[in-house]
Amino acid sequence: MRENIINIPNLLTLSRIFLTPFIVYAILMEQTVLALGLMLVAGISDMLDGVIAKRFNQHTVVGSYMDPIADKLLLISSIVTLFIVDQVPLFLFLAVVFRDVIIVGGAVTYELVTRRLKMEPTFLSKATTTLQILCVLIIMLNMAVPLSEIVLQAAVWTTFLFTILSGVHYMVAWTLKAVNEET
């Protein structure tokens, strides 16, 4: 059976990929309001693609791979760029980058070992992605209109904590899954 990969959820996911270089450019050019608006659109598209796919039964295999790739591209690009312009602390930058290296490396290794990779995001990983998007939005908002330091620090530290927990969770879960596949 052939899937219809041209659907609203996949187009929304593609829109995030398309918006990413424009967000990066806007941050680098200090067009904070533009960057914030584009990131908000990207964040909403991330929420909508899953809701629409679920509600209208438009899940596709292509979409299950493309969605996390779009998320990684958007968030890594945004976090790296915000780090470059001195808006993201080193510890958060490293946590986000290393978590995604762990996830991508784990996915590739799991596929090579088992030939059974299936993209199944956990609640913790979805929560982490949502928090990372919110954190980027809060940092960008702070660049445009200075916010309370408490709000900014709460966003950064909550995102850091969830990023670390999610990375550890992926390592443990995929290791156990691979061991169980081998036995």
C-alpha positions in Angstrom: 0.0 0.0 0.0 1.4 3.4 -1.0 1.2 6.4 1.4 0.1 9.8 0.3 3.1 11.8 1.6 1.8 15.1 0.3 -0.5 16.1 3.1 -1.0 19.0 5.5 1.1 17.6 8.4 4.1 16.9 6.1 3.8 20.3 4.4 3.8 21.9 7.9 6.9 20.0 8.7 8.5 21.1 5.5 7.6 24.7 6.4 9.7 24.4 9.6 12.7 23.2 7.5 12.1 26.1 5.1 11.8 28.7 7.8 15.0 27.7 9.7 17.6 29.6 7.6 15.4 32.7 7.7 15.2 32.5 11.5 19.0 32.1 11.7 19.5 35.0 9.3 17.1 37.2 11.2 18.9 36.5 14.5 22.3 37.2 13.0 21.0 40.5 11.5 19.5 41.5 14.8 16.0 41.5 13.3 14.7 40.1 16.6 11.0 40.8 16.0 11.2 39.0 12.6 13.1 36.1 14.1 10.6 35.9 17.0 7.6 35.9 14.6 9.2 33.2 12.3 10.0 31.1 15.3 6.5 31.4 16.6 5.1 30.3 13.2 7.6 27.3 13.3 6.6 26.4 16.8 2.9 26.5 16.0 3.5 24.4 12.8 5.2 21.8 15.1 2.1 21.6 17.3 -0.3 21.6 14.4 1.4 18.9 12.3 1.0 16.3 15.0 -2.6 17.3 15.9 -3.7 17.2 12.3 -1.9 13.9 11.5 -3.6 12.3 14.5 -7.0 13.9 14.1 -7.3 13.2 10.4 -5.3 9.9 10.3 -2.6 11.4 8.1 0.4 9.7 9.7 3.1 8.7 7.2 6.4 6.9 7.5 8.0 9.8 5.8 6.4 12.2 8.3 7.6 10.1 11.2 11.2 10.6 10.1 10.9 14.1 8.7 9.2 15.7 11.8 12.1 15.0 14.2 14.6 16.0 11.6 12.8 19.3 11.1 12.7 19.8 14.9 16.5 19.0 15.2 17.3 21.4 12.4 15.2 24.2 13.7 16.3 23.9 17.3 20.0 23.2 16.8 20.2 26.0 14.3 18.4 28.4 16.7 20.3 27.4 19.8 23.7 27.6 18.0 22.9 31.0 16.5 21.6 32.3 19.8 24.8 31.0 21.4 26.9 32.8 18.7 25.1 36.1 19.5 25.7 35.5 23.2 22.1 34.9 24.2 22.3 31.2 25.2 24.6 30.0 28.0 27.3 27.5 27.2 25.8 24.7 29.4 22.4 24.9 27.6 24.1 25.0 24.2 26.2 21.9 25.0 23.2 20.0 26.5 21.0 20.6 23.4 23.8 19.7 21.0 25.0 16.6 22.8 21.4 15.4 23.3 20.8 15.6 19.6 24.1 13.9 18.8 23.1 11.1 21.2 19.7 10.7 19.6 21.0 10.8 16.0 24.0 8.6 16.8 21.7 6.2 18.8 19.2 6.0 15.9 21.9 5.3 13.3 23.6 2.7 15.6 20.2 1.0 16.4 19.3 0.8 12.8 22.7 -0.7 11.9 22.5 -3.3 14.6 18.9 -4.3 14.5 17.6 -3.0 11.1 14.4 -2.2 12.9 14.4 1.5 13.6 11.0 2.9 14.2 10.6 6.6 15.1 8.5 6.7 18.2 8.9 9.9 20.2 8.3 9.6 23.9 6.3 12.0 26.1 9.6 13.2 27.6 11.1 13.9 24.2 8.0 15.8 23.1 8.0 17.8 26.3 11.7 18.6 25.8 11.1 19.7 22.2 8.2 21.9 23.4 10.3 23.4 26.2 13.2 24.0 23.8 11.0 25.9 21.4 9.5 27.9 24.3 12.9 28.7 25.7 14.1 29.9 22.3 10.9 32.1 22.0 11.5 33.5 25.5 15.1 34.3 24.7 14.1 36.0 21.5 11.4 37.9 23.3 13.9 38.9 25.9 16.1 40.3 23.1 13.2 42.4 21.8 11.7 43.4 25.1 13.8 42.7 28.2 12.0 40.2 30.5 12.4 39.5 34.2 15.7 37.6 34.9 13.7 35.1 36.9 11.5 34.2 33.8 14.6 33.9 31.6 16.5 31.7 34.1 13.5 29.5 34.8 13.1 28.9 31.0 16.8 28.1 30.6 17.2 25.8 33.6 13.9 24.0 33.0 14.9 23.4 29.4 18.4 22.3 30.5 17.0 19.8 33.0 14.5 18.3 30.5 17.2 18.1 27.8 19.5 16.2 30.1 16.7 13.8 31.3 15.6 13.2 27.7 19.1 12.4 26.5 19.7 10.0 29.4 16.3 8.4 28.8 17.1 7.9 25.1 20.5 6.3 25.9 18.9 3.9 28.4 15.8 3.0 26.4 17.7 2.4 23.1 20.4 0.4 24.8 17.8 -1.8 26.5 15.8 -2.2 23.3 18.9 -3.1 21.3 20.0 -5.7 23.9 16.5 -7.2 23.9 16.5 -7.4 20.1 19.8 -9.3 20.2 18.6 -11.9 22.6 
